[in-house]
């Protein structure tokens, strides 16, 4: 009997993972969890988000019977697709938060359960139909970034800095916070940005096209020749998914920079992906289409870059070149600049500064303890805009990641590094760096307001696709550089 609850390892008896998971969940006494369907009854592997399910409790404590616990029907299950979730052996992943730390556990659905009225008297929620599920593994914390962390500043990380891929980054406060227990919302739609006090948001003044075109050209002329380009995207409605997205078309060179004529139009190369004849293709461009441009401009004083967005409309088409006319004033990046220390496929680490603490918490942060400051920061939904700076020579260009000019992701501060004046006594400390976990990716774009208006949670074991691309590229680049070094060493022997 006891062998079902214990395993023997190294001469000691230990709880098996399933029993350990039940005991931990009973201790955490979770109230709900996000549900992902991993395998259907027919044995087909999938990765379908089923939404949130409540966990049954009796007299305020987790209800556990027959080595299992009970959940309600996930709220993402609709009447038309209940036929593929019948409670007959499906494999699920439960994802929940405890003390701000994401945790996951895989479970098997054993049976569909119908509770009697007598049973429901002492049970919450008072939902008559649910499922009994059995853990298949122990609970796993998702607070640590297991992937390789690439150094961004010399001497600040385990790896050398690879200057081929670096990032400028800006952070925005938002009006939202994360829950500290149970589930987080699978989607965010009511996000509002709170700019720093010293930011200069664009005004609603009348659009001066000649002045805008002149300033744009001057900004382009100040860039190195290889960066006199813009990243082009097209707001596009996907009928299949009933949503609007920002369709990326790639980088295009800016034309006519040597001309002294200003005018009211700009000229760019047509993106290669759009040089097609199929009008039904989403990448096809027509006169009247809206294009969103992202670009950087280098300061002649300190060499630093500022970043901008420009909404335009195609006024004249062509086989290789197109003419566009600005529709709005240039929108500069107004978020607070931060110094990236290192980054991985799942998050970043950045330096703490008094300006950031003042912006994120407010000027009263100086009267808070370190724990109180961190508690407030960990609750905040923060928007991070990353601007890649890529420097690849011809030999290594095969490892250049395909990135847009701006990568946006919602993140959460999950840890902090403290610098103590007295290390032994841990007195007079200050927050030195923050570790951020990526939490939400943008999935829908407003064609009226020209910004992302719906975000989707990055589920466990998934990554932001752009940082995944960077991760793969740098791994390949490192292997290539190591092979080059070995060849040189072999030739000198």
C-alpha positions as CSV (number, residue, x, y, z in Angstrom):
1,X,0.0,0.0,0.0
2,X,2.7,2.5,1.0
3,X,4.7,1.8,-2.2
4,X,2.1,3.7,-4.1
5,X,3.0,6.9,-2.2
6,X,6.7,6.5,-1.9
7,X,9.7,5.8,-4.2
8,X,13.0,4.4,-3.1
9,X,16.1,6.4,-4.1
10,X,19.5,6.2,-2.6
11,X,18.4,4.0,0.3
12,X,15.7,6.6,1.3
13,X,12.0,6.6,0.9
14,X,10.6,9.7,-0.8
15,X,7.1,10.7,-1.9
16,X,6.4,10.0,-5.5
17,X,5.8,13.1,-7.7
18,X,2.1,12.6,-7.9
19,X,1.6,12.4,-4.2
20,X,4.0,15.3,-3.7
21,X,2.0,17.4,-6.1
22,X,-1.3,16.7,-4.3
23,X,0.2,17.6,-0.9
24,X,1.7,20.9,-2.3
25,X,-1.6,21.8,-4.0
26,X,-3.4,21.2,-0.7
27,X,-0.9,23.3,1.1
28,X,-1.2,26.1,-1.5
29,X,-5.0,25.7,-1.5
30,X,-5.3,27.2,-5.0
31,X,-8.7,28.5,-6.1
32,X,-8.3,28.4,-9.9
33,X,-5.9,27.5,-12.7
34,X,-5.4,28.2,-16.4
35,X,-5.9,25.0,-18.4
36,X,-4.1,23.9,-21.5
37,X,-5.1,20.7,-23.3
38,X,-1.9,18.7,-24.2
39,X,-3.4,15.4,-25.5
40,X,-6.9,14.4,-26.5
41,X,-8.7,11.2,-25.7
42,X,-7.7,9.9,-29.1
43,X,-4.0,10.4,-28.2
44,X,-3.5,13.4,-30.5
45,X,-1.0,16.0,-29.2
46,X,-2.1,19.5,-29.2
47,X,-1.5,22.8,-27.4
48,X,-5.0,24.3,-26.9
49,X,-5.8,26.9,-24.4
50,X,-9.1,26.0,-22.6
51,X,-9.3,29.0,-20.3
52,X,-9.7,29.2,-16.6
53,X,-11.2,26.5,-14.3
54,X,-12.1,26.8,-10.7
55,X,-10.9,24.2,-8.2
56,X,-13.5,22.6,-5.9
57,X,-13.0,23.0,-2.1
58,X,-14.9,21.5,0.8
59,X,-15.2,23.6,3.9
60,X,-12.6,26.0,2.5
61,X,-9.9,23.4,1.8
62,X,-9.0,21.7,-1.4
63,X,-11.3,18.7,-2.1
64,X,-9.1,15.6,-2.7
65,X,-10.5,12.1,-3.2
66,X,-9.0,8.9,-4.7
67,X,-5.6,10.6,-5.2
68,X,-7.3,13.3,-7.3
69,X,-8.7,16.8,-7.2
70,X,-11.7,18.3,-8.9
71,X,-12.1,21.2,-11.3
72,X,-15.0,22.9,-13.1
73,X,-15.5,22.9,-16.9
74,X,-12.9,25.4,-18.2
75,X,-14.5,28.6,-19.3
76,X,-12.9,28.3,-22.7
77,X,-14.9,25.2,-23.6
78,X,-17.9,26.2,-25.7
79,X,-21.0,24.1,-26.4
80,X,-19.9,23.3,-29.9
81,X,-16.6,21.8,-28.9
82,X,-17.4,20.0,-25.7
83,X,-17.4,16.7,-27.7
84,X,-13.6,16.6,-27.6
85,X,-13.3,17.1,-23.8
86,X,-15.4,14.4,-22.2
87,X,-13.2,13.5,-19.2
88,X,-11.8,10.2,-20.5
89,X,-8.1,10.4,-20.2
90,X,-7.2,13.8,-21.7
91,X,-3.8,15.2,-20.5
92,X,-3.9,18.8,-19.2
93,X,-1.4,21.3,-18.0
94,X,-2.6,23.4,-15.0
95,X,-0.9,26.8,-14.8
96,X,-1.4,29.0,-11.7
97,X,0.4,31.7,-9.6
98,X,1.3,31.5,-5.9
99,X,3.2,34.3,-4.2
100,X,3.7,35.8,-7.6
101,X,5.6,32.7,-8.9
102,X,4.1,30.9,-11.9
103,X,3.8,27.1,-11.3
104,X,2.7,24.3,-13.6
105,X,1.6,20.6,-13.2
106,X,0.5,18.1,-15.7
107,X,-2.7,16.1,-14.9
108,X,-4.8,13.3,-16.4
109,X,-8.6,13.7,-16.6
110,X,-10.1,10.6,-15.0
111,X,-13.8,11.1,-15.2
112,X,-16.6,13.6,-15.6
113,X,-18.3,14.0,-12.2
114,X,-21.9,15.1,-11.4
115,X,-22.3,16.3,-7.8
116,X,-25.4,15.7,-5.8
117,X,-27.2,18.5,-4.1
118,X,-26.2,17.1,-0.7
119,X,-22.5,17.2,-1.7
120,X,-22.8,20.7,-3.0
121,X,-24.0,22.0,0.4
122,X,-20.4,22.0,1.7
123,X,-18.6,22.5,-1.6
124,X,-17.5,25.6,-3.5
125,X,-18.1,26.5,-6.2
126,X,-21.7,25.4,-6.4
127,X,-21.3,23.9,-9.9
128,X,-23.0,20.6,-10.4
129,X,-20.7,19.2,-13.1
130,X,-16.9,19.0,-13.1
131,X,-14.0,16.7,-13.6
132,X,-11.7,14.6,-11.4
133,X,-8.1,14.9,-12.4
134,X,-4.9,13.2,-11.2
135,X,-1.5,14.8,-11.2
136,X,1.1,13.0,-13.4
137,X,4.1,15.0,-12.2
138,X,5.2,17.2,-9.3
139,X,4.6,20.9,-9.4
140,X,7.3,22.8,-11.3
141,X,8.1,26.5,-10.6
142,X,8.5,28.7,-13.7
143,X,10.3,31.5,-11.9
144,X,13.8,30.7,-13.2
145,X,14.9,31.3,-16.8
146,X,16.5,28.1,-17.8
147,X,17.7,29.3,-21.2
148,X,21.1,30.8,-21.9
149,X,21.5,34.4,-20.8
150,X,23.5,36.6,-23.2
151,X,25.6,39.4,-21.7
152,X,24.8,42.9,-22.9
153,X,27.4,44.9,-21.0
154,X,31.1,43.9,-20.7
155,X,32.0,42.3,-17.3
156,X,28.4,42.0,-16.2
157,X,27.6,38.5,-17.2
158,X,29.0,34.9,-17.6
159,X,29.4,35.2,-21.3
160,X,31.3,37.7,-23.4
161,X,29.3,40.4,-25.1
162,X,28.4,39.6,-28.7
163,X,28.1,43.0,-30.4
164,X,26.3,41.5,-33.4
165,X,23.0,41.6,-31.4
166,X,22.4,44.3,-28.9
167,X,19.2,46.2,-27.8
168,X,18.1,49.7,-26.9
169,X,15.2,49.3,-24.6
170,X,12.4,51.5,-23.1
171,X,9.9,50.7,-20.4
172,X,6.3,52.0,-19.9
173,X,4.1,51.9,-16.8
174,X,0.6,50.7,-17.4
175,X,-2.7,51.0,-15.6
176,X,-2.8,47.2,-14.9
177,X,-1.4,44.9,-12.2
178,X,-0.8,41.2,-11.9
179,X,-2.7,39.0,-9.4
180,X,-0.6,37.6,-6.6
181,X,-2.5,34.2,-6.5
182,X,-4.2,31.7,-8.7
183,X,-4.7,32.6,-12.4
184,X,-3.8,35.6,-14.6
185,X,-6.0,36.8,-17.5
186,X,-5.2,34.9,-20.7
187,X,-5.8,38.1,-22.6
188,X,-5.4,41.8,-21.9
189,X,-7.5,44.3,-23.8
190,X,-7.8,47.4,-21.7
191,X,-4.2,48.4,-21.4
192,X,-3.4,52.1,-20.9
193,X,0.1,53.5,-20.9
194,X,1.3,56.0,-18.3
195,X,4.2,58.1,-19.8
196,X,7.0,59.6,-17.8
197,X,6.4,63.1,-16.6
198,X,9.2,64.6,-18.8
199,X,7.9,62.9,-22.0
200,X,6.7,65.0,-24.9
201,X,3.6,63.4,-26.4
202,X,2.7,64.5,-29.9
203,X,0.1,67.2,-30.0
204,X,-3.0,67.4,-32.1
205,X,-1.8,70.3,-34.2
206,X,-2.4,70.5,-37.9
207,X,-0.2,68.2,-39.9
208,X,2.6,70.2,-41.6
209,X,3.6,67.8,-44.4
210,X,6.5,69.8,-45.8
211,X,8.1,70.3,-42.4
212,X,7.6,66.6,-41.5
213,X,9.2,65.4,-44.8
214,X,12.1,67.7,-44.3
215,X,12.8,66.6,-40.7
216,X,12.4,62.9,-41.8
217,X,15.0,63.3,-44.6
218,X,17.4,65.1,-42.2
219,X,17.1,62.3,-39.7
220,X,17.8,59.7,-42.4
221,X,20.8,61.6,-43.7
222,X,22.3,61.6,-40.2
223,X,22.3,57.8,-40.1
224,X,25.1,55.6,-41.5
225,X,24.4,54.6,-45.1
226,X,23.4,51.0,-44.1
227,X,20.7,52.4,-41.7
228,X,19.0,54.8,-44.1
229,X,16.0,52.6,-44.2
230,X,12.6,52.0,-42.5
231,X,10.9,48.9,-41.3
232,X,7.5,48.6,-43.1
233,X,4.3,47.1,-41.7
234,X,0.8,47.0,-42.9
235,X,-2.4,47.0,-40.8
236,X,-4.3,44.0,-42.1
237,X,-7.6,42.3,-41.2
238,X,-7.5,38.5,-41.0
239,X,-10.9,37.3,-41.8
240,X,-10.0,33.7,-40.8
241,X,-9.3,34.8,-37.2
242,X,-11.6,37.9,-37.2
243,X,-8.9,40.2,-36.0
244,X,-6.6,43.0,-37.2
245,X,-2.8,42.5,-37.1
246,X,0.3,44.5,-38.0
247,X,1.6,42.5,-40.9
248,X,5.4,42.9,-41.2
249,X,6.8,43.5,-44.7
250,X,10.5,44.0,-43.9
251,X,13.0,46.8,-44.3
252,X,13.0,49.3,-47.2
253,X,15.6,51.8,-48.3
254,X,14.6,55.4,-48.3
255,X,15.0,57.1,-51.7
256,X,15.6,60.7,-52.8
257,X,17.8,61.7,-49.8
258,X,20.2,63.5,-52.1
259,X,17.4,65.7,-53.6
260,X,16.9,69.2,-52.2
261,X,13.2,69.1,-53.1
262,X,11.1,68.7,-50.0
263,X,7.5,68.3,-51.2
264,X,4.8,66.4,-49.3
265,X,5.7,62.8,-50.2
266,X,8.4,60.2,-49.4
267,X,9.8,57.6,-51.7
268,X,10.9,54.1,-50.5
269,X,11.8,50.8,-52.1
270,X,8.8,48.4,-52.3
271,X,9.5,45.6,-49.8
272,X,10.7,42.5,-51.5
273,X,7.9,40.4,-50.1
274,X,5.3,42.7,-51.7
275,X,6.7,42.5,-55.2
276,X,4.0,40.1,-56.2
277,X,1.1,40.0,-58.7
278,X,-1.4,38.1,-56.6
279,X,-3.9,40.8,-55.4
280,X,-5.4,38.2,-52.9
281,X,-2.0,37.9,-51.1
282,X,-2.0,39.7,-47.8
283,X,1.4,41.2,-48.7
284,X,0.2,42.8,-51.9
285,X,0.2,46.6,-51.9
286,X,-2.3,48.9,-53.5
287,X,-2.7,52.7,-53.7
288,X,-4.5,53.8,-50.6
289,X,-3.1,51.1,-48.3
290,X,-1.8,52.3,-44.9
291,X,1.8,51.6,-44.1
292,X,3.4,52.0,-40.6
293,X,7.1,52.9,-40.7
294,X,9.5,52.3,-37.8
295,X,13.0,53.8,-37.9
296,X,15.8,55.2,-35.8
297,X,17.8,58.4,-36.1
298,X,21.3,59.0,-34.7
299,X,22.2,62.1,-32.8
300,X,25.1,64.1,-34.2
301,X,26.0,65.1,-30.6
302,X,26.4,61.8,-28.7
303,X,25.8,59.2,-31.4
304,X,22.8,57.8,-29.6
305,X,19.6,56.7,-31.4
306,X,16.1,57.9,-30.9
307,X,13.2,55.8,-32.3
308,X,10.1,56.9,-34.2
309,X,6.9,55.6,-35.8
310,X,5.2,57.2,-38.9
311,X,1.8,56.3,-40.3
312,X,1.6,56.8,-44.1
313,X,-0.6,56.0,-47.1
314,X,0.5,54.8,-50.5
315,X,-0.1,57.6,-53.0
316,X,1.6,56.0,-56.0
317,X,2.6,52.4,-56.7
318,X,5.3,51.0,-58.8
319,X,7.2,47.7,-59.6
320,X,10.1,48.4,-57.4
321,X,9.5,51.8,-55.8
322,X,6.5,53.4,-54.1
323,X,5.5,56.9,-53.1
324,X,3.9,57.4,-49.7
325,X,2.4,60.4,-47.9
326,X,2.4,60.9,-44.1
327,X,-1.0,60.7,-42.5
328,X,-0.1,61.6,-38.9
329,X,2.7,63.4,-37.0
330,X,5.8,61.4,-36.2
331,X,5.4,59.5,-32.9
332,X,8.7,59.3,-31.0
333,X,9.4,56.7,-28.4
334,X,8.5,58.3,-25.1
335,X,9.1,55.4,-22.7
336,X,11.9,55.6,-20.1
337,X,15.2,54.3,-21.4
338,X,16.7,51.4,-19.4
339,X,20.1,49.8,-19.5
340,X,19.9,46.1,-20.4
341,X,22.4,43.9,-18.5
342,X,21.7,40.6,-20.1
343,X,18.8,38.9,-22.0
344,X,17.5,35.4,-22.7
345,X,14.7,33.9,-24.7
346,X,12.3,34.4,-21.7
347,X,13.3,37.7,-20.1
348,X,15.9,40.4,-19.5
349,X,17.9,41.9,-16.6
350,X,18.2,45.7,-16.4
351,X,19.8,48.3,-14.2
352,X,17.9,50.0,-11.4
353,X,18.1,53.8,-11.4
354,X,16.5,56.5,-9.2
355,X,14.7,57.8,-12.2
356,X,13.1,54.4,-12.9
357,X,12.0,54.0,-9.3
358,X,10.6,57.5,-9.3
359,X,8.7,56.8,-12.5
360,X,7.4,53.3,-11.6
361,X,6.6,53.9,-7.8
362,X,6.6,57.6,-7.4
363,X,8.8,60.1,-5.5
364,X,7.6,58.5,-2.2
365,X,9.7,55.4,-3.0
366,X,12.6,56.9,-0.9
367,X,10.5,56.3,2.3
368,X,9.8,52.6,1.5
369,X,11.9,49.6,2.5
370,X,13.6,47.5,-0.2
371,X,10.9,44.8,0.3
372,X,8.1,47.3,0.0
373,X,9.6,48.7,-3.2
374,X,10.0,45.3,-4.7
375,X,6.5,44.3,-3.7
376,X,5.0,47.2,-5.7
377,X,7.2,46.6,-8.7
378,X,6.4,42.9,-8.9
379,X,2.7,43.7,-9.2
380,X,3.1,46.1,-12.2
381,X,2.3,45.2,-15.8
382,X,5.1,46.8,-17.7
383,X,5.5,47.4,-21.4
384,X,9.0,46.9,-22.9
385,X,9.9,48.2,-26.3
386,X,13.1,46.7,-27.7
387,X,15.0,48.2,-30.6
388,X,17.6,45.7,-32.0
389,X,21.0,47.0,-33.1
390,X,22.5,44.4,-35.4
391,X,26.1,44.4,-36.6
392,X,27.0,41.5,-38.8
393,X,29.9,41.4,-41.3
394,X,29.6,39.5,-44.6
395,X,31.1,36.3,-43.2
396,X,28.6,36.0,-40.3
397,X,25.6,37.5,-42.0
398,X,24.0,34.0,-42.4
399,X,23.3,34.2,-38.6
400,X,21.6,37.5,-38.7
401,X,18.1,37.1,-37.0
402,X,15.1,38.4,-38.8
403,X,13.8,41.1,-36.5
404,X,11.6,44.2,-36.9
405,X,12.7,47.6,-35.8
406,X,10.7,47.4,-32.6
407,X,9.8,44.4,-30.5
408,X,7.0,45.0,-27.9
409,X,6.3,42.7,-25.0
410,X,4.6,42.9,-21.6
411,X,6.8,41.8,-18.8
412,X,6.9,41.4,-15.0
413,X,9.7,42.1,-12.5
414,X,10.2,38.7,-10.8
415,X,13.5,39.3,-8.9
416,X,16.0,41.9,-7.9
417,X,19.7,42.1,-7.1
418,X,20.6,44.1,-3.9
419,X,23.8,45.9,-3.5
420,X,24.8,46.2,0.3
421,X,27.2,48.7,1.8
422,X,27.7,46.1,4.6
423,X,27.5,42.7,2.9
424,X,27.8,40.7,6.2
425,X,25.2,42.6,8.1
426,X,23.1,43.3,5.0
427,X,22.6,47.0,5.9
428,X,22.2,50.1,3.8
429,X,21.3,48.3,0.6
430,X,19.9,49.5,-2.7
431,X,18.2,47.8,-5.6
432,X,20.9,47.2,-8.2
433,X,19.2,45.2,-11.1
434,X,15.8,43.7,-11.9
435,X,15.0,40.4,-13.5
436,X,12.1,40.5,-15.9
437,X,10.0,37.6,-17.2
438,X,8.1,38.1,-20.5
439,X,4.4,37.6,-19.9
440,X,2.3,38.7,-22.9
441,X,2.8,39.1,-26.6
442,X,0.7,41.5,-28.8
443,X,-1.8,39.6,-31.0
444,X,-4.2,42.3,-32.3
445,X,-3.6,45.8,-33.8
446,X,-6.0,48.7,-33.9
447,X,-6.4,50.1,-37.4
448,X,-7.9,53.3,-36.0
449,X,-5.5,54.2,-33.2
450,X,-2.4,52.5,-34.6
451,X,-1.3,50.5,-31.5
452,X,-1.7,47.1,-30.1
453,X,-5.0,46.7,-28.4
454,X,-5.0,43.0,-27.4
455,X,-2.3,40.9,-25.8
456,X,-2.1,37.2,-25.2
457,X,-0.4,35.4,-22.3
458,X,2.8,33.6,-23.2
459,X,1.9,30.1,-22.0
460,X,4.5,27.9,-20.1
461,X,7.1,26.4,-22.4
462,X,6.4,29.0,-25.0
463,X,8.6,32.0,-25.9
464,X,8.5,35.4,-27.6
465,X,9.2,34.5,-31.2
466,X,11.7,37.3,-31.7
467,X,13.8,36.5,-28.7
468,X,13.6,32.9,-29.7
469,X,15.0,33.9,-33.1
470,X,17.8,35.8,-31.4
471,X,18.5,32.8,-29.2
472,X,18.9,30.5,-32.2
473,X,21.0,33.0,-34.2
474,X,23.4,33.7,-31.4
475,X,23.8,30.0,-30.6
476,X,24.7,29.4,-34.3
477,X,27.0,32.4,-34.3
478,X,28.9,31.2,-31.3
479,X,29.4,27.8,-32.8
480,X,30.6,29.4,-36.0
481,X,33.1,31.7,-34.2
482,X,34.4,28.8,-32.1
483,X,35.0,26.7,-35.3
484,X,36.8,29.7,-36.9
485,X,39.1,29.9,-33.8
486,X,39.9,26.2,-33.9
487,X,40.8,26.5,-37.6
488,X,43.1,29.4,-36.9
489,X,44.7,27.6,-34.0
490,X,45.2,24.5,-36.2
491,X,46.9,26.6,-38.9
492,X,49.4,28.1,-36.5
493,X,50.6,24.8,-35.1
